[in-house]
């Protein structure tokens, strides 16, 4: 037994703890999202994701590629230098040797990969990359730097709320408050990304009329891009979830031991 007088907290500290926690959760969620977006948009990851996004949007894979090969070969044969440049102004070419050596889907992947590399380092001048590439501009160096600036503000605001949450909590409840917040923010996203990673990749198959339904296109898009993004981000959300669980466990055990010592 410890002969110690327990300090009574002001009653309004409890209210402020809950208010701060309710504000901290969305702020921390956005900050964590921005941190992951900043990670995705570094050059290596951005080129990988952007190439898959572009291919999924504009040239999704399928089983009926014989006609595609014939059409591409005709365009190559009509070209003066016996090559096809899908993007004028960029040194990205498709030759007949490529058609003979690689499957069409692999050629598409290589083309969009080269385009994504050029897009990332594109110097937009005063016009800005968003006017040139739209939302895909986040996968450029300029987009990456812009996200970094916003992320800095998010981190600072999150730190303010974290300090307030710790201040208005009490004893081992400080660990519990932060642990619960981490779990609430990261666990749903961790669960979602885990499910997304398990989606089997599905190639587009046209109907007898040669048409592909919107549902097929959406599923093909998600199954192509989803696992790539999930693989990059899942470890981050797992780390935050584990951190939250550890803080929660230590806080509960510490609080129970402390109460027993006071008896």
MOKAGI-V968228 format. One record per residue. SS is DSSP state (hx for helix, st for strand, lp for the rest). OMEGA is omega as a letter, one per 20 degrees, with the letter a starting at -180 (999 if undefined). NEAR is the number of other ideal C-beta (glycine too) atoms within 8 Angstrom. Layout:
ss={SS:SS}
omega={OMEGA:OMEGA}
near={NEAR:NEAR}
This chain:
ss={lp:lp:lp:lp:lp:lp:lp:lp:lp:lp:hx:hx:hx:hx:hx:hx:hx:hx:hx:hx:hx:hx:hx:hx:hx:hx:hx:hx:hx:hx:hx:hx:hx:hx:hx:hx:hx:hx:hx:hx:lp:lp:hx:hx:hx:hx:hx:hx:hx:hx:hx:hx:hx:hx:hx:hx:hx:hx:lp:lp:lp:st:lp:lp:lp:hx:hx:hx:hx:hx:hx:hx:hx:hx:hx:hx:hx:hx:lp:lp:lp:lp:st:st:lp:lp:lp:lp:lp:lp:lp:lp:lp:st:st:hx:hx:hx:hx:hx:hx:lp:lp:hx:hx:hx:hx:hx:hx:hx:hx:hx:hx:hx:hx:hx:hx:hx:hx:hx:lp:lp:lp:lp:lp:lp:lp:lp:hx:hx:hx:hx:hx:hx:hx:hx:hx:hx:hx:lp:hx:hx:hx:hx:hx:hx:hx:hx:hx:hx:hx:hx:hx:hx:hx:hx:hx:hx:hx:hx:hx:hx:hx:hx:hx:hx:hx:hx:lp:lp:lp:lp:hx:hx:hx:hx:hx:hx:hx:hx:hx:hx:hx:hx:hx:hx:hx:hx:hx:hx:hx:hx:hx:hx:hx:hx:hx:lp:lp:lp:lp:lp:lp:st:lp:lp:lp:lp:lp:lp:lp:lp:lp:hx:hx:hx:hx:hx:hx:hx:hx:hx:hx:hx:hx:hx:hx:hx:hx:hx:hx:hx:hx:hx:hx:hx:hx:hx:hx:hx:hx:hx:hx:hx:hx:hx:hx:hx:hx:hx:hx:hx:hx:hx:hx:hx:hx:hx:hx:hx:hx:hx:lp}
omega={r:a:a:r:a:r:a:r:r:a:a:r:r:r:a:r:a:r:r:r:a:r:a:a:r:r:r:r:r:r:r:r:r:r:r:r:r:r:a:a:r:a:a:a:a:r:r:a:a:r:r:r:a:r:r:a:a:a:a:a:r:a:a:a:a:r:r:a:a:a:r:a:r:r:r:a:r:a:a:a:r:r:a:r:a:a:r:a:r:a:r:a:r:a:r:r:r:a:a:a:a:r:a:a:r:r:r:a:a:a:a:r:r:r:a:r:r:a:a:a:a:r:a:a:a:a:a:a:a:r:a:a:a:a:r:a:r:r:r:r:r:r:r:r:r:r:r:r:r:r:a:r:r:r:a:r:r:r:r:r:r:r:r:r:r:a:a:r:a:r:r:r:r:r:a:a:a:r:r:r:r:a:a:a:a:a:r:r:r:r:a:a:r:r:a:a:a:a:r:r:a:r:r:r:a:r:a:a:r:a:r:a:r:r:r:a:a:a:r:r:a:a:r:a:a:a:r:r:a:a:a:a:a:a:r:a:r:a:a:r:r:r:r:r:r:r:r:a:a:r:a:r:r:r:r:a:a:r:r:r:a:a:999}
near={5:5:3:5:3:5:4:3:7:4:6:6:10:9:8:10:12:8:8:12:12:7:9:14:11:7:12:13:9:9:13:14:8:12:12:11:10:12:11:12:13:9:8:6:11:15:13:10:14:14:13:12:11:13:14:10:7:4:7:12:10:10:6:9:10:6:7:9:10:8:8:12:10:8:9:14:8:5:9:3:4:8:9:10:9:7:7:4:3:9:3:11:7:13:10:9:6:9:14:5:5:8:6:11:8:8:12:11:10:9:11:14:10:10:14:15:9:10:12:13:8:10:4:10:4:4:6:9:11:9:6:10:10:6:6:11:13:10:14:16:8:10:13:14:8:8:13:9:8:9:12:8:8:13:10:8:10:12:8:8:13:11:8:11:16:10:6:10:11:6:8:11:10:12:12:14:13:13:17:11:14:13:12:9:13:14:11:7:11:12:8:8:13:10:8:12:11:6:10:5:7:8:9:12:9:9:8:3:5:6:6:9:7:5:6:11:11:8:9:14:11:10:11:14:11:11:12:11:12:12:8:11:13:12:6:11:14:10:8:12:13:8:10:17:10:9:13:13:9:11:14:10:8:11:12:8:8:10:8:7:8:9:5}
